[in-house]
Amino acid sequence: LSSGINAEYGDYNKDTIPQLQRVSNFLKDCTGFSLRPVAGLLSSRDFLAGLAFRVFHSTQYIRHGAKPFYTPEPDVCHELIGHVPLFANPEFAAFSQEIGLASLGAPDDWIEKLATLYWFTIEFGVCNENEDLKAYGAGCLSSIEELENCISSKSKKLPFEVDNIVTTPYPITTIQPVYFVAPSFNEAKRKVMEWSQQIPRPFTAHYNPYTQSVELINKRSNCIKMIRDLANEMKTLEDAVMKLVD
């Protein structure tokens, strides 16, 4: 990531704090995500809704120099070191957006559950990879103390079961005492997507990358249009497969 930004913008280095707009332009080219600066924390509903539109609300202030390895609240180090590299990854960006799409029109109690799920995945997600414990949450990746804690025996590790995750309380200003470990990142995504189908709402939300807008799939005509779009994609895929050389 840093090499990509440096090649085009030249300011992602140890001596400079990059401007969010410049980093946002880089992300836009990678995955369509953009950064929108905010002065403080948003409500869970507003923050998650932003993800549905591929918008990440980012803080601009920086942690105190007396404690550089951990911050009790998100700062620009957390955003640039933790979140930005992940949003530059198409697979992770899509996962984040799906959580945002699931929040649109959800009842308040389900928003609270989604916010908790976001906390234990996008912020403090941990999974197994080749029998090793790996962190994929931005809160772990942007803090040496948090990262050491999540892979050590000091913290509690529980199986990644969404029904248990969404009812688990968590501290927001201290090192995390518990993490939910998924068998793999793909398995975490699958379980989250399956669980989100339970959310009671009269529509399904779909992001249209061409118009950069969210469409509600709640009418027969919407479904027919989406089926036609998928059919065109399948034709493209079929053509590509037919041209592959065994």
Rosetta blueprint (number, residue, H / E / L):
1 L L
2 S H
3 S H
4 G H
5 I H
6 N H
7 A H
8 E H
9 Y L
10 G L
11 D L
12 Y L
13 N E
14 K L
15 D L
16 T E
17 I L
18 P L
19 Q L
20 L H
21 Q H
22 R H
23 V H
24 S H
25 N H
26 F H
27 L H
28 K H
29 D H
30 C H
31 T H
32 G L
33 F L
34 S E
35 L E
36 R E
37 P E
38 V L
39 A L
40 G L
41 L L
42 L L
43 S L
44 S H
45 R H
46 D H
47 F H
48 L H
49 A H
50 G H
51 L H
52 A H
53 F L
54 R L
55 V E
56 F E
57 H E
58 S E
59 T L
60 Q L
61 Y L
62 I L
63 R L
64 H L
65 G L
66 A L
67 K L
68 P L
69 F L
70 Y L
71 T L
72 P L
73 E L
74 P L
75 D L
76 V H
77 C H
78 H H
79 E H
80 L H
81 I H
82 G H
83 H H
84 V H
85 P H
86 L H
87 F H
88 A L
89 N L
90 P H
91 E H
92 F H
93 A H
94 A H
95 F H
96 S H
97 Q H
98 E H
99 I H
100 G H
101 L H
102 A H
103 S H
104 L L
105 G L
106 A L
107 P L
108 D H
109 D H
110 W H
111 I H
112 E H
113 K H
114 L H
115 A H
116 T H
117 L H
118 Y H
119 W H
120 F H
121 T H
122 I H
123 E H
124 F L
125 G L
126 V E
127 C E
128 N E
129 E E
130 N L
131 E L
132 D E
133 L E
134 K E
135 A E
136 Y L
137 G L
138 A H
139 G H
140 C H
141 L H
142 S L
143 S L
144 I H
145 E H
146 E H
147 L H
148 E H
149 N H
150 C H
151 I H
152 S L
153 S L
154 K L
155 S L
156 K E
157 K E
158 L E
159 P E
160 F L
161 E L
162 V H
163 D H
164 N H
165 I H
166 V L
167 T L
168 T L
169 P L
170 Y L
171 P L
172 I L
173 T L
174 T L
175 I L
176 Q L
177 P L
178 V E
179 Y E
180 F E
181 V E
182 A E
183 P L
184 S L
185 F H
186 N H
187 E H
188 A H
189 K H
190 R H
191 K H
192 V H
193 M H
194 E H
195 W H
196 S H
197 Q L
198 Q L
199 I L
200 P L
201 R L
202 P L
203 F L
204 T E
205 A E
206 H E
207 Y E
208 N E
209 P L
210 Y L
211 T L
212 Q L
213 S E
214 V E
215 E E
216 L E
217 I E
218 N L
219 K L
220 R H
221 S H
222 N H
223 C H
224 I H
225 K H
226 M H
227 I H
228 R H
229 D H
230 L H
231 A H
232 N H
233 E H
234 M H
235 K H
236 T H
237 L H
238 E H
239 D H
240 A H
241 V H
242 M H
243 K L
244 L L
245 V L
246 D L
